[in-house]
Amino acid sequence: MHHVLRTTVLYLLLAPGAFAQERPSLSPAARAYVEIDAPVIALTHARLVDGTGAPVRENQTIVIDGTRIAAVGAGGQVAIPPGARVIDLTGHTVTPGFVGLHEHTYFSATTRTTQMAVSGPLLYLGNGVTTMRTAGSQFPYEELNMKRAVERGDLPGPRMHITGPYLNGAGSGGRSRGLATPDEARRVVAYWGEEGATWLKFSGSITRDVMRAAIDEAHKHGMRATGHLCSVTFSEAAALGIDALEHGFITNSAYVPGKQPDVCPGDNMRIQADVDVKSPAVQASIRELAAKGVALTSTLAVYETFVPERAKLNPRAMEMLAPDTRREVEETHATIARGGLVVPVRLIRKMMQWEYDFVQAGGLLGAGVDPWGTGMLPGFGDLRNYELLVEAGFAPPQAFRIMSLNGAKILGEDRLTGSVEPGKRADLVVIRGDPVSTPADVYNVVTVFKDGYGYSTERLLDGARGLVGIR
């Protein structure tokens, strides 16, 4: 109660405009997706999950002044400024905007890869993701231009942290950048730092010497590094100074018997199904990572699509696919159901346990979706992650923290966003219902605030419908 009264008094002393910052201008095309547009907004009678992991608070009032949250507190104890637009959120839950850490703006179906230059930002924002980090790019200049379009207000979408092209071992094919020597790694990293990337992502055949040089060069340029690893184990990468790791237990090749240095074992991401997560060796490796401060991104939603007993296509998400892309996704889904590329149920349960134990050991866990051709789409997969984190044993407020404040902390933005607190950005998700008691309600996103603008989820999804696989 004391905190609520102090917040109210502070707001009364400083208002109006004490927290306000001028909202970014929007193009007419971007403004068409906005349904709530006022200099000062008061959200009343809301159920609040504030992103800090604190218990849920009922009947809360949240005042938005310009781009910032001005006040938060119990109904009747927060002054609503004269002239504010008042939105009654009885029956709704407010959370922070989600911070997605393993996001892509390309979509790989069976026969081709396309850039979601329009549909991707709309789907992420429409499902509550207000800040995102791409985790490896197929088309890095497309992403940099997309980021700039969002910042100019030309395109609705999350604020973006860009990871450059995939960095892999010498001889790598596709759209990854193979690196043969430490000197080559330094040159490539410096180039992408100058081009605007703020993160690097290593892939499965990188060597330790090359990774060491790349991480060192990245840190010199104010960049950070993560990886979907195989040739290098988690503990080896942590010793080299890596900032984060992707996917967790299933990709840690340290658990593969006979692992050779700088070699990706052919049975990685399969042998883990037979590893005892509770064994002393695995638990010691978890504690080591947590102690070194290496962050981890959970991507349970995408791996679930490889579990025949659990995988299912979200009908609403499927509406976002172009017809031929949808046929390919359904074909991939059917192939998995027949036994191709299968993740056993016991393995995804071990992934959940490993992540839960990592957090219990003091580790910093964020979340992302890794959208691609199995049908887990931008935004929709981020919401599914919430259900899976709750299933893994996290209390709902803690699961929301993983999806918001933890992600902001990993990106170095936790002073600006990630929780519903006065002075932070007015990035909020309004959900119809109560996802705390009914996790499936998390899909009922109706409005997403970013920088104080209230975007209509319905309009954003309508704008993306049928475009994934085209643009």
N, C-alpha and C positions, 0 to 999 in steps of 0.2 A: 504493500500500500504506500509506503514511504517513497519508493521509487516512482510510482505512478504520480503522486502529488508533486514530487520534485520536477518530473518531466513537464507537468501541466504548468507549474509556476514558471519554469524556464521558458516555455513557449510563450506564455503571456507577457513575460518581460521583454522578449526579443521580437515577437511578432508585431506587425506583419513583415514578411520578406526576409527574416533573419536567416533562414535556411535556403531561401530561393536562389536558384541560378537559372539564367535564361535557358529555356528549353531549346534544343536544336531545331532549326527550321526543317520542315518536311516539304517535299515536292507534292504537287496535287495528287500524283499517282500514289504516293506513300500515304498521304493523309486520308485517302479513301478507305484505308483499313482501320482508321481510328474511330472509336465510338464514344470515348470520353475525353474531352479536350477542354480543360479549364485551368486557369492559373493556380487556383487553390481548390483542392478536392478533399472531402472528408468521407472516409469509408466507415460506416457505423454498423454496430451490432454484428461484428464479424467474429468468427472463431479464428484464433491466431496461432499458427505454428511459426515461431519467429526465426527458425534456422539455427539457433544457438544450441539446440538440444534440450532447452528448457521445456517444462510441461506445457501442454496446450492451455491457452487462456481464452475464456469465453467472453462474449459481449464486449469486444474491443473496438476502439475508435482509432483510426490511423489517418493523420492529416498529411496530405501531400502539398508542398508549397514549391511550385516550379518543378525542378528536377529532383528535389530531395524530399525525404521523409522528415516532417517537421515535429511530429509528436505521435506518441503511441501510448495508449492507456485505456483503462476501463471506461465503459460508457458512463457519461455524466461527470467524469473527472478530467476530461480533456476538453479544453475550450475549442469550439468550432468557430473559426474566424467568420466575421460577417461577409456575406457574398460568396462563401465557399459553395461549390456544388456538392451536395450531400447525396451519397449513394448508400441505400439501405441494403446491407448484405446479410440480413437474417437468413439462416439456412445455408450459408456459404462459409468456406474456409479460405483464409489468406495465408500464403507462404511467401518466402522470398522468391525472386526469380531464380530459376535453376541455372547452375553453372556446369555445362557439359564439357568433359575433358577429352573424350575419345570420339570426336565427331569428324565426319567427312562431308565434303560437298560434292563428291562424285558417287555414282551408283553403278556397281558392277553386276549386271545380270549375266545370263548364260553366255551370250555371244558378243557383248560389247560393253564398254564403259562410257558413261555419259556424265557430263557435269550438270549438277543441279543448281545452275546459276540463278534461277528464279525460284524454283520449288523448294530448294533446300532452306534458304533463309526464312521463307514463309512458314514451312513446317516446324522448324525449330522454334521460332517465336510463337507460333500459334499454340504450341504445346508447352509453353512456359519457359523455354530456354532463352534467357536474356543475355547470357555471356557464354562464349564457347571457345574451345581451343581445337583447331583441326589437328589430327594426329597422323600426319603423313599425307602428302598431296600428290595426286596424279597430274594436276594442272595448276601448279603453284601461282602462275601469273593470273589465272582466272580468279583464284582465291584472293590474291592481293587486291585486284580490281573490285571484287565483291565487297571486301572489307571497306574500301574507300567509298563505294556507292552507299553502303549502310551509314558510314560516318557523315557523308554529305546530306543524308536524308532523302536520297533518291530511291532507296530500296528498303522496305521494312525487314528487319532481321536483327539477330543478336549482335552485340559488339564482339569482334573476332580477334583471337590470338592465332597467328598463322605459323604453322610448322612447315618448313620447306619440304623439298622432295625427299622420299625415302632414301636413307643412306645405308648402303649395303656393302658386302664384300666385293673384291675384285671379280670381274666377270659376270656380275649380276645382270639380268636382262630386264625386259619390260620398261617401265617408266622410273625405276629406281636409279640412283646414282651409285655405281660401283666405285669403291675407294681402295686403291692398292697400297698406298703408302701414307705415313703420317703427314708428310709435306703436302700431298694431294688433299688430304682431309682438311688441313688448315686452310688451304686456298679456297676450297669449296665452301667451307663454313663461313669464312670471312665474306665471301661473295654474297651468300644468302642473308647474312647479317646486314650488309649494305642495302640489299634489295627490300628489306622490311620484315623478314621472318624473325620471330622472337623465340621460337623453339626449334629443336632438331628432333628427328626420330630415327633411331637405328633399327635395322631389320636383321634377319636371322643369320646371315653369314659374315657379319662384321668381325674383325679381329680386335684383340685387346689393345694392341699398339696403335691401331688406327682410331679406335674409340677413345683412348686416352688423349691423343692429340686433338681430336674433334671436340671433346668436352672442354679441354683446356682453352682452345680457341674460342669456343662458344662463350665461355664465362668471361673472357677478355672483352667480348663484344656485348655483354649484358644479356646474352641469350641463355636459355636453359635446354636441357636434353632429357629425352625419354626414349623408350625403346620397347618394341615387341621382339624379345631376344630369343636366341637359341644357341648360337655358337659361344656366346658369353653368358655365364650364369648370373643370377641376380646378385650373389655376394661379390662376384668379380666386378660387375658393373658398379656396385656400391663403392667398392674400394677405389674405382677409377674416378669417382665423383659424380656419377649420374644423378640427376635431380629427381627422376620419377621412373616408374616402370608400368607397363601396360598389361592388363589381363590377369595377372596374378598366378596362382598355383599352376595352372595348366601349361604355362609357358616357361616355367623355371626348370631348365635342363639340369640343374644341380641334382635333381632327384633321379636322373637316369643313370643306372649302373654302368660303369666303364666310360663315363663321359670323358672325351679327349679334349685338351685345350684347343680353343679356336675352331672347333668342329661342331656343327649342328647334328645331333643324333637323329637318325631317320625315324625313330619311334617317339620323339618328343611330342607332347600333347596327346599321347596315348598311354605311355607307361605310368603317368601320374594316377590313372584310375586304380592302380594296384599299390599305390604308396599310402602308408598310414600317416595321415595328417597329424595325429596325436603322438607320433613317435618322438622320442627325445631329440633326434637329429633335425626333424622338420620344425619342431617348436623352437629349437635353438636358432635355426635359420630365420624364423619369423622375428624373434627377439633381436637378432643382429640387424636386420633391415630397419626395424623400428628405431633402434638405438642410433643408427646412422642418419636418421631423418630423411630417408628416401620415401617419397610419396608413391602411392599406388592408385591406379585407376581400375575400378571394377567395371566389367563389361558383361555381366551375367546375362543380360537380355539377348545378346547376339549368340552366345554359346548355347543358350536354351533352344535356339532354332535348329541345332544339330542333335537334339534329343528326341527321337521319334515319339516316345511316350508323352512328351510334354509340348512339343512344338505345335503351334497353331498360328494361322494367319489372322491378323486383326482385320475384320471386314472394312472398318472405316479407313484403315491405312491402305488397304488394297485399292480403294477408290482414288487414291492419289497417283497410282501408276498408269502410264500410258497402256493401251490395250495389249500391244505386243510384249511390252515389258512385263505386264501382269502375267501373261501366259508363260513367260520364261521363269518368273518367280515361282509360279505354281508347279512348273516342271521340276525346278530345283527342290522344292518342298516335297514333292512326291518321291524324288530320288532318295532323299534322306529317309523318308518313311519306309522305303524298301531296303534300307540298310547301308546306303552309301554315306561316307563321311560322318559316321555316327559318333556322338559323345554319349557315353553310357550315363544313365541316371546317377549311378554312384559317383561318377567323376564330377558332375555339376554340384552334387551335394558336398563333395570334398572341397570344391572351389569356394562354396559358401562358408564352410567351416574355417578354411584357411583365412579368408578375409575377416571373418568375425574375430578369430584369434589374433590377427594382425592388429586390429583396432584395440582389442583388449590389452595388447602388449604396448600400446601407446603409439601405434602407427597412424599415419595420416592417409585416410582413404577418401578418394573422390569417385566419380562415376561418369560413364559415357556410354554411347550406344553402339559405335562401330557399324553404321548402316551399310548394308550391301545386299547382294542378290538373294539372300534367304528370306527376304520380306520384312526384316526389322528396319523400319524407316526412321528418318530424323524425327526427333521429338517423341514419336510413339514409343520408341525403344527406351528413351530416357524415362518415360512414365512407367514402363514395364519394370525398369530397374528398381523403382521404389517398391513395388510389390515383392520383388525377389529379395531385396535387402531386408524387408520385414520377415519374409520367410526364412532368411538366413539367421534370424534371431535378434536383429536390431529393433529396438523400440521405435515406433513411428517418428517421434521427434528426432531421434538420432539418425534415422534413414534420411529424413529431410535435410538434416545438417550435412550428411555426406554429399547430398546432391546440390548443396548451396554453399554454406560457409566454408566447408572443407575445400571445395573446388576453388572458391575465391582465394583461400589461403595458398593453395598450390600455385595459383597464378600470380600471387603477390598483390591481390586486390581486396583483401579482406577488410581493409579500412574504408573501402568505398562501397562494397556490395556484399551480398551473401547472407545478410540477415536483416530483419525488419527492426531497425533501430534509428532513432533520430539522428539526422545528419548524413545518413547514407543515401545512396541513389534510390529514387522511387522506382525500383524494379520489384514488382509484386505479381503473384499469380492468384487469381480468384477462381476457386473451385466450387462448383455446386455440390453440396453434400458434405460428408465428413470422412475424408480418407484416413483419419486416425483410427476410427472404429471400423470402417469399411474400406480397406485399401483399394478396392476396385474403383471407388469414387474418384481416385486421382485422375482418371481419364476425363472427368467432367469439367475441364478447363473452359471457362466462359470469357474471361477477360485477362489480358496480360498487360501490365504496366511496365513500360520501359522509359526511363527518363521523364516520368510523369505523364506520358501519353498512355491512354487506355486503349489498347488494340483489341478488336473483336476477334476471338478465335474462329468464329464461324466465317467471317470474311477472309481471314488469312488462309484457312483450309480450302475455302471455295476457290481462292486465287491459285492454289497449288494443284487442285484436283485434275488428274489426268496428265500431269506434266512430268512426273518422275520418269526418266527414261528419254525425255525429249529436251527439257531445259529446266 
